[in-house]
Amino acid sequence: MQVEGVRLTPQRRRVLQLLAKNKQRHLTAEEIYSLACQQGKKIGLATVYRSLRALEKAGLVVSMDLGDGSSRYELKKVGHKPHHHLVCLECGQVLEVDEALLESLWQTITEKYGFATIDQSIKIFGYCAACWHKRRLTKEAVSV
């Protein structure tokens, strides 16, 4: 089977399925490999890397660097636009930021600096609500 100019092998199909099932996680190649192994699917780590490169080249997958030294992957959505991420330093959760929240920022940059933005990627590091709450409880317990 061919999709977007790339042969859709069983291994590539498995990689796509795992990305689809884990949309919110922005998986690394190693995590994809681990999930496939947990499901009893035979696939080598090198095959996962080759599959990701082929799927990215075909425009089906997007890679990103979220500051942890690993490339992370997500399925490319129809009408894919640049989007931005909030990255939890505690649990690693990745949240996508609504682009509408940043529209005024791009407009301000254009007006103030005369800079025409053609692509952008913002990563904001901090703590998700659950981890922040746990950290606050831990600090309160220590200070008592």
C-alpha positions as CSV (number, residue, x, y, z in Angstrom):
1,M,0.0,0.0,0.0
2,Q,1.3,3.5,-0.9
3,V,0.4,6.7,1.0
4,E,1.7,10.1,0.1
5,G,4.5,8.6,-2.0
6,V,5.7,6.2,0.7
7,R,5.1,2.5,0.9
8,L,3.1,1.8,4.0
9,T,4.8,-1.3,5.4
10,P,3.4,-3.1,8.5
11,Q,6.1,-1.4,10.6
12,R,5.3,2.1,9.3
13,R,1.6,1.4,9.9
14,R,2.4,0.3,13.5
15,V,4.4,3.6,14.0
16,L,1.4,5.6,12.7
17,Q,-1.0,3.7,14.9
18,L,1.1,4.2,18.0
19,L,1.4,8.0,17.3
20,A,-2.4,8.1,16.7
21,K,-3.1,6.3,20.1
22,N,-0.7,8.6,21.9
23,K,-1.5,12.0,20.4
24,Q,-1.0,13.9,23.6
25,R,2.4,12.5,24.4
26,H,4.6,13.5,21.5
27,L,6.6,10.3,21.6
28,T,10.3,9.7,21.0
29,A,11.5,6.9,18.7
30,E,12.5,4.9,21.9
31,E,9.0,5.3,23.4
32,I,7.4,4.1,20.1
33,Y,9.8,1.1,20.1
34,S,9.0,0.3,23.8
35,L,5.2,0.6,23.2
36,A,5.4,-1.7,20.2
37,C,7.4,-4.3,22.2
38,Q,4.9,-4.1,25.1
39,Q,2.2,-5.0,22.6
40,G,4.2,-8.0,21.5
41,K,4.9,-6.5,18.0
42,K,8.3,-7.3,16.6
43,I,10.0,-4.2,15.3
44,G,13.6,-3.1,15.7
45,L,14.6,0.3,17.1
46,A,16.5,1.1,13.8
47,T,13.3,0.2,11.9
48,V,11.4,2.7,14.0
49,Y,13.9,5.4,13.2
50,R,13.8,4.6,9.5
51,S,10.0,4.5,9.5
52,L,9.8,7.9,11.2
53,R,12.2,9.5,8.7
54,A,10.2,8.1,5.8
55,L,6.9,9.2,7.3
56,E,8.3,12.6,8.0
57,K,9.6,12.9,4.5
58,A,6.2,11.9,3.1
59,G,4.6,14.6,5.2
60,L,2.7,12.3,7.5
61,V,4.7,12.9,10.7
62,V,6.2,16.0,12.2
63,S,9.3,16.0,14.4
64,M,10.1,18.6,17.1
65,D,12.7,19.3,19.7
66,L,11.2,20.0,23.1
67,G,14.5,20.7,24.9
68,D,15.1,17.2,26.3
69,G,17.7,16.1,23.8
70,S,15.3,13.8,21.9
71,S,13.3,14.3,18.8
72,R,9.6,13.9,19.5
73,Y,7.0,13.0,16.9
74,E,3.4,13.7,16.2
75,L,1.0,13.0,13.3
76,K,0.8,15.8,10.9
77,K,-2.8,17.0,10.9
78,V,-4.7,18.2,7.8
79,G,-4.1,22.0,7.5
80,H,-1.1,21.6,9.9
81,K,0.0,25.0,11.2
82,P,2.9,25.9,13.5
83,H,1.8,25.4,17.1
84,H,3.4,25.9,20.4
85,H,4.0,23.7,23.4
86,L,3.9,23.8,27.2
87,V,6.3,21.2,28.6
88,C,6.0,20.0,32.2
89,L,9.5,19.6,33.8
90,E,8.2,17.1,36.3
91,C,6.1,14.6,34.4
92,G,7.0,15.4,30.8
93,Q,3.4,16.1,29.7
94,V,3.2,18.2,26.6
95,L,0.3,20.6,26.0
96,E,-0.4,22.4,22.8
97,V,-1.1,26.1,23.1
98,D,-4.1,27.6,21.2
99,E,-2.6,29.6,18.4
100,A,-5.3,32.3,18.8
101,L,-3.7,33.2,22.2
102,L,-0.5,34.3,20.4
103,E,-1.9,36.1,17.4
104,S,-1.5,39.5,19.1
105,L,2.1,38.6,19.9
106,W,2.9,38.0,16.2
107,Q,1.1,41.3,15.2
108,T,3.1,43.2,17.9
109,I,6.4,41.7,16.7
110,T,5.6,42.8,13.1
111,E,4.5,46.3,14.1
112,K,7.3,47.0,16.6
113,Y,10.2,45.4,14.9
114,G,9.1,45.3,11.2
115,F,9.8,41.6,11.3
116,A,7.8,39.3,9.0
117,T,7.4,36.0,10.8
118,I,7.1,33.0,8.4
119,D,7.5,30.2,10.9
120,Q,7.6,30.0,14.7
121,S,8.0,27.5,17.5
122,I,7.6,28.4,21.1
123,K,8.3,26.0,24.0
124,I,7.4,27.1,27.5
125,F,8.8,25.1,30.3
126,G,7.2,24.8,33.7
127,Y,4.8,22.6,35.7
128,C,1.4,21.2,34.7
129,A,-1.4,21.9,37.1
130,A,-1.1,18.5,38.8
131,C,2.7,18.7,39.3
132,W,2.5,22.3,40.5
133,H,-0.1,21.3,43.0
134,K,2.1,18.4,44.3
135,R,5.1,20.7,44.5
136,R,3.2,23.2,46.6
137,L,1.9,20.5,48.9
138,T,5.4,19.2,49.4
139,K,6.7,22.7,50.2
140,E,3.9,23.3,52.7
141,A,4.6,20.0,54.4
142,V,8.3,20.8,54.6
143,S,7.7,24.2,56.1
144,V,5.5,22.9,58.9
